[in-house]
C-alpha cells in the first residue's frame, strides 16, 4: 500500500468510528455515509469520486472495499447498478430515482434504502459461511466464493422495479446479465 492508500484507510477508519457513534448523516475528510443494510454493511462515497463498502465487525476493525474511481455507473437503459449481492444487495442509483424494489420469485417485494446515490436491500440470498475457526484460509475462501456464486445464481432470477418522479423508470432483471456474462439458459 502506498502512503495515499494508508491515508485513505485511516480516513475511512475515522469515518467508520464516527458513523458507529452517530449512526447517521456522518461526513469525515470528504467521506459521506450512503445506504446501510440492517446487518453490517455501509456504503460510503468520497468527494473525489471514490466509493467504498464498509463492513462492520463486532469488536474488530471494519473491513473496506475501496473503488478509487467509483463503481460502475448505470447503463443507459438501467437507472441503477448492483455492486454486490452478498450478504445483501447494494449499489448505486441515478439522480431522480425515488424508489427501488426487488421482487423475489415468490412475488415478495423488498424495498431498498436509498441514501444519496446509493441503495441497499436487506435480502440475504445465500447463507452465511459456517466453517469453524480452525478452517484453513483456503477452505474459507472456497466457502465464500461458493456462497457468492450461489447468491449470483439466485440474484439473476430476481426482478427490480425502479420509480422516479414521473413514475416507473425500469422493470426487469436485477442483474445486468451482459455485465455478469451469464448465458440466457
FENHU-V102065 format. One record per residue. N is the residue number from 0. SS is DSSP state (alpha for helix, beta for strand, coil for the rest). PSI is psi in degrees with one decimal (* if undefined). BURIAL is # if it has 16 or more other ideal C-beta (glycine too) atoms within 10 Angstrom, else .. Layout:
[[N SS PSI BURIAL] [N SS PSI BURIAL]]
//
This chain:
[[0 coil 141.8 .] [1 coil 170.8 .] [2 alpha -39.1 .] [3 alpha -42.0 .] [4 alpha -43.5 .] [5 alpha -43.2 .] [6 alpha -41.6 .] [7 alpha -41.6 #] [8 alpha -42.2 .] [9 alpha -41.5 .] [10 alpha -42.9 .] [11 alpha -37.7 #] [12 alpha -42.3 .] [13 alpha -40.6 .] [14 alpha -46.4 #] [15 alpha -40.4 #] [16 alpha -42.4 .] [17 alpha -38.2 #] [18 alpha -44.9 #] [19 alpha -38.7 .] [20 alpha -38.5 .] [21 alpha -29.5 .] [22 coil 13.3 .] [23 coil 153.8 .] [24 coil 31.6 .] [25 coil 139.0 #] [26 beta 144.8 .] [27 beta 125.8 #] [28 coil 41.0 .] [29 coil -10.1 .] [30 beta 141.0 #] [31 beta 145.1 #] [32 beta 135.1 #] [33 beta -148.2 #] [34 beta 154.4 #] [35 beta 143.4 #] [36 coil 163.3 #] [37 coil -22.1 .] [38 coil -110.5 .] [39 coil 17.2 .] [40 beta 131.6 #] [41 beta 135.2 #] [42 beta 140.9 #] [43 beta 153.6 #] [44 beta 151.7 #] [45 beta 151.5 #] [46 coil -26.6 .] [47 coil -14.4 .] [48 coil -12.9 .] [49 coil 150.2 #] [50 beta 155.0 #] [51 beta 152.8 #] [52 beta 130.3 #] [53 beta 121.0 #] [54 beta 112.5 #] [55 coil 136.1 #] [56 coil 124.5 .] [57 coil 126.4 .] [58 coil 4.6 .] [59 coil 167.4 .] [60 coil 146.4 .] [61 coil 156.7 #] [62 beta 150.5 .] [63 beta 139.0 #] [64 beta 101.8 .] [65 beta 128.7 .] [66 beta 104.0 .] [67 coil -38.2 .] [68 coil 16.4 .] [69 coil 167.5 #] [70 coil 171.8 #] [71 coil 146.7 .] [72 coil 156.1 .] [73 coil 149.3 #] [74 coil 166.6 .] [75 coil -36.7 .] [76 coil 2.9 .] [77 coil 124.2 #] [78 coil 23.4 #] [79 beta 159.7 #] [80 beta 136.0 #] [81 beta 124.0 #] [82 beta -46.0 #] [83 beta 158.1 #] [84 coil 4.0 #] [85 coil 133.7 #] [86 coil -9.1 #] [87 coil 174.4 #] [88 beta 123.1 #] [89 beta 152.8 #] [90 beta -160.0 #] [91 beta 156.6 #] [92 beta 155.2 #] [93 coil 158.2 #] [94 coil 143.5 .] [95 coil -12.5 .] [96 beta 125.6 #] [97 beta -26.2 .] [98 beta 136.9 .] [99 beta 132.3 #] [100 beta 145.2 .] [101 beta 130.7 #] [102 beta 123.6 .] [103 coil 172.0 .] [104 coil -23.8 .] [105 coil -2.5 .] [106 coil -0.8 .] [107 coil 134.4 .] [108 beta 124.0 .] [109 beta 114.7 .] [110 beta 150.6 .] [111 coil 148.5 #] [112 beta 121.8 #] [113 beta 123.5 #] [114 beta 124.9 #] [115 coil -124.0 .] [116 coil 18.8 #] [117 beta 157.1 #] [118 beta 155.8 #] [119 beta 136.4 #] [120 beta 122.0 #] [121 coil 85.0 #] [122 coil 106.0 #] [123 coil 117.8 #] [124 coil -24.8 #] [125 coil 149.1 #] [126 coil 154.3 .] [127 coil 154.9 .] [128 coil 146.0 .] [129 coil 22.1 .] [130 coil 148.3 .] [131 coil 159.9 .] [132 coil -23.3 .] [133 coil -4.0 .] [134 coil 146.8 .] [135 coil 161.3 .] [136 alpha -36.0 .] [137 alpha -42.8 .] [138 alpha -40.0 .] [139 alpha -45.6 .] [140 alpha -41.6 .] [141 alpha -43.4 .] [142 alpha -47.5 .] [143 alpha -46.8 .] [144 alpha -36.2 .] [145 alpha -44.5 .] [146 alpha -36.2 #] [147 alpha -41.5 #] [148 alpha -42.2 .] [149 alpha -44.7 .] [150 alpha -42.2 #] [151 alpha -38.9 #] [152 alpha -42.8 .] [153 alpha -37.2 #] [154 alpha -30.8 #] [155 coil -11.2 #] [156 coil -3.3 .] [157 coil 154.2 #] [158 beta 145.3 .] [159 beta 143.7 #] [160 beta 124.1 #] [161 beta 129.0 #] [162 beta 146.7 #] [163 beta -168.7 #] [164 coil -33.9 .] [165 coil 14.6 .] [166 beta -152.7 .] [167 beta 125.5 .] [168 beta -31.5 #] [169 beta 140.4 #] [170 beta 121.6 .] [171 beta -159.2 .] [172 beta 137.7 #] [173 coil -45.4 #] [174 coil 142.8 #] [175 coil 101.4 #] [176 alpha -25.9 .] [177 alpha -41.9 .] [178 alpha -41.6 .] [179 alpha -2.1 .] [180 coil 39.3 .] [181 coil 149.5 .] [182 coil 166.7 .] [183 coil 4.7 .] [184 coil * .]]
//
